């Protein structure tokens, strides 16, 4: 069972697509959001949740004070689940769900507002180097934006492009979280 861990929607259950996703565990999500909250990165954040699956990361951020969340996934089922979860939690007005491949979205026209907090939680077998490069294109990230990448511990460190500085990594069993900050090139 996947649920919102904290904030205004804390304890509420989330639907999860039956196949094709690997939800972040409650334990990892709690540690992640405790860290983000401690750093003051959640209040008023404009969130971009790439490979959203159920939308758990973006919706957790909204529950803890984020202003808006854009949830991106290429699976029709995941898109429907994200919309349903946002509506069930009362976040429908704050959420935009985009059914598109992440790389296609990032290679296209940038949004009108930059993101201040980005979650990248791809399928473990998927490489992320190109996604990280595309994310650094003008218009996607606010200066100082926090980028959190979740990968298999076995994947090793990705190639970080100029303009994304890695600050820390945390390992939780088979999951590694990479924390980076967007800086001027």
C-alpha positions in Angstrom: 0.0 0.0 0.0 1.3 3.4 -1.0 0.2 6.4 1.0 1.0 10.1 1.6 3.4 10.1 4.5 3.0 13.6 5.9 1.4 17.0 5.6 -2.2 17.9 5.1 -3.0 14.6 3.3 -0.8 12.5 5.5 -2.0 8.9 5.9 -4.2 9.0 2.8 -3.9 6.0 0.4 -2.8 6.4 -3.2 -3.8 4.2 -6.1 -0.8 2.7 -7.9 -0.7 1.4 -11.5 -1.0 -2.4 -11.5 2.1 -2.8 -13.7 5.1 -0.8 -15.0 5.9 1.2 -11.8 8.1 0.8 -8.8 6.7 3.1 -6.1 9.2 4.8 -3.8 8.9 3.1 -0.4 7.3 5.0 2.5 10.6 4.8 4.4 12.6 6.4 1.6 9.9 9.0 0.9 9.8 9.9 4.6 13.6 10.4 4.7 13.6 12.3 1.5 10.8 14.7 2.5 12.3 15.2 6.0 15.5 16.4 4.3 13.7 18.6 1.9 11.5 20.1 4.6 14.6 20.7 6.8 16.2 22.6 3.9 13.0 24.7 3.4 12.6 23.5 -0.1 8.9 22.5 0.0 6.9 25.7 0.9 5.7 27.3 -2.3 7.8 24.9 -4.5 7.0 24.5 -8.2 7.5 20.7 -8.5 8.3 18.7 -11.7 7.8 15.0 -11.1 9.4 13.0 -14.0 8.4 9.3 -14.4 5.6 10.1 -11.9 3.9 6.6 -11.8 1.3 7.2 -9.1 2.3 10.8 -8.6 3.4 10.0 -5.0 6.4 12.3 -4.9 4.7 15.3 -6.4 1.6 14.8 -4.4 3.6 14.3 -1.2 5.3 17.6 -1.9 1.9 19.3 -2.3 0.7 17.8 1.0 3.7 19.4 2.6 3.3 22.9 1.2 4.4 23.0 -2.5 2.4 25.4 -4.7 2.1 23.3 -7.8 3.1 20.0 -9.3 3.5 18.8 -12.9 3.4 15.0 -13.1 4.9 13.4 -16.2 4.6 9.8 -17.3 4.3 8.2 -20.7 1.9 5.4 -19.5 -1.8 6.0 -20.1 -2.6 4.0 -17.0 -0.1 6.0 -14.9 -1.6 9.3 -16.2 -5.1 8.2 -15.3 -3.9 7.1 -11.8 -2.1 10.5 -11.3 -5.2 12.4 -12.2 -7.4 10.2 -9.9 -5.0 10.5 -7.0 -4.7 14.3 -7.4 -8.5 14.6 -7.4 -9.0 12.2 -4.5 -6.5 14.2 -2.4 -8.1 17.5 -3.3 -5.1 18.7 -5.3 -6.6 18.7 -8.8 -6.4 22.5 -9.1 -2.6 22.5 -8.2 -1.7 19.5 -10.5 -1.0 19.3 -14.2 -0.6 15.8 -15.5 1.2 15.3 -18.8 1.1 12.0 -20.7 4.3 12.1 -22.7 7.8 10.6 -22.7 10.1 12.6 -20.4 12.8 13.0 -23.0 10.3 14.3 -25.6 8.9 16.8 -23.1 12.2 18.1 -22.0 13.4 18.4 -25.7 10.4 20.5 -26.5 9.4 24.0 -25.6 10.1 25.0 -22.0 7.2 25.8 -19.6 6.3 29.4 -18.8 7.4 28.9 -15.2 10.6 27.2 -14.1 10.6 24.4 -11.5 12.2 24.8 -8.1 12.1 21.1 -7.1 12.5 18.2 -9.5 12.0 14.5 -8.9 13.5 12.0 -11.4 12.5 8.5 -10.6 12.9 6.5 -13.8 12.6 2.7 -14.2 15.8 1.3 -12.7 17.0 0.0 -16.0 16.7 3.3 -17.8 19.8 5.6 -18.1 19.3 9.2 -17.1 22.3 11.1 -18.6 20.3 12.5 -21.5 17.4 13.5 -19.2 19.8 15.4 -17.0 21.3 17.2 -19.9 17.9 18.1 -21.3 16.7 19.4 -17.9 19.5 22.0 -18.0 18.1 23.6 -21.2 16.9 27.1 -20.5 13.5 27.5 -19.0 13.2 24.2 -17.0 15.0 24.9 -13.8 15.0 28.0 -11.5 18.5 28.9 -10.3 19.0 27.1 -7.1 16.4 24.5 -7.9 16.8 21.2 -6.1 17.0 18.0 -8.2 16.5 14.6 -6.6 17.3 11.5 -8.6 16.3 8.1 -7.4 18.2 5.1 -8.9 19.1 1.5 -8.2 22.2 1.4 -6.0 23.7 -0.9 -8.6 23.4 1.8 -11.3 26.3 3.9 -10.2 26.7 7.6 -10.5 25.2 9.3 -13.7 27.1 11.8 -15.7 26.0 15.2 -14.3 26.0 18.0 -16.8 27.4 21.5 -16.2 25.0 23.5 -14.1 23.9 20.7 -11.8 26.1 20.3 -8.8 25.8 17.1 -6.7 25.5 17.9 -3.0 25.0 14.5 -1.5 23.9 10.9 -1.9 22.0 8.7 0.4 21.7 4.9 0.1 18.6 3.0 1.4 19.2 -0.6 0.6 18.7 -1.0 -3.2 17.8 2.6 -3.6 20.2 5.6 -4.0 19.0 9.2 -3.8 21.2 11.8 -5.5 20.7 15.4 -4.4 21.8 18.2 -6.8 21.3 21.9 -7.1 20.9 24.0 -10.3 23.6 26.6 -10.6 24.5 29.1 -13.3 26.7 27.7 -16.1 
